[in-house]
Amino acid sequence: MTMLTPQQIESYRAEGYLGIENVFSSAEVEELRRVTDEFVEKSRSVTVNDAVFDLEPTHTPTNPRLRRLKDPIKQHPAYRRAIVNPNLLRIVSQLIGPDLTTNGNKLNLKLADGGSPVEWHQDWAFYPHTNDDLLAVGVAMDDSSLENGCLMVIPRSHRGPLLDHHQDGGFIGAVSDPDFAPHGAIPITLKAGGVSIHHARTLHGSAPNRSPRARRLLLFQYCAADAWPLLPGDHPWETYAGSVLQGKPTNRPRLTDVPVRLPLPPAKHGGSIYENQRGLKRALFSAEPAKM
């Protein structure tokens, strides 16, 4: 039974991130890898991004280069089992409470020798809520290192400002401040089966995969049930209630003093974060190899 120590909980509160090994068993990891390989094979027949597949620019039928599997918990039961993994829910509950919803999930595949980078950003810029008890969990399906593009974070940045993620009047999905530099960034290296956790306001990103080893990361977004989205979309109650993973829904949002800038006007390039960030004028990860 995986539980966090008081020291780990305090570290998350202070630093805005955690890396935890051995959350998923080797059998669970093997199942996730097998299912993911099946989706890479299916992507051979896809030529453009769609509601399920997001493709690398170098993707071809003979050399499938799947960049992201969208909404994986709807694509296969193995992914749905992973988001409600008892070990994982126990950990998340210790950080943001027992009543949990999810507001998103995806599988980022940095396949060998060139998986795309994700430029520096704060998740909070994409989906502000009434309070910031939100976090993202990355389930490592492969050993992750600097060489294959592991997640990098800036400690304590969740306690700082919300940086601008707009460019030329529209949302760009990445930090656009010309004076921004990722000082103090550190990598979260993990063995397969480990997880990374970062607060929704923690600055993070990842470099291209410059190694011959894949780095596949299954990402789950969790929210305290009393954190309500400020952009709820269609059928807000039904959508919210359907997102409950554990505990009960509530129609009493908890309001706290959090910085908010809506991701509007919308990004010129819709779809995944990779598409949102297309055209970013200061692409820091694309320019330089990752450094500790």
Summary of the structure (lengths in Angstrom):
residues: 292
radius of gyration: 17.9
end to end distance: 32.8
largest distance: 52.0
contacts: 954
relative contact order: 0.22
helix: 25%
strand: 23%
